[in-house]
């Protein structure tokens, strides 16, 4: 959970730098058919031959959360990642 005064631009820049060590950084559209991405501040992704990592910031129940998702860069992950996002969509903060 990030402080409400956190500068999202700095978090995005740091996430990009972290991911650049892994590979080419791409931004995932927040206008995405997967509901987890809706209204996110940003989601960045990078990969190498072994692993993929996504870092994103999204508001949930009025709190700002930073998500870092690591998963193997294998064919089997194609089904795992959308399922994981569906589970994360259910997060609530009280």
Secondary structure as UniProt FT lines:
FT   TURN            4..5
FT   HELIX           8..20
FT   TURN            21..22
FT   STRAND          26..27
FT   HELIX           35..37
FT   TURN            38..39
FT   STRAND          40..47
FT   STRAND          51..60
FT   TURN            61..62
FT   STRAND          63..72
FT   TURN            75..76
FT   HELIX           77..88
FT   TURN            89..90
//
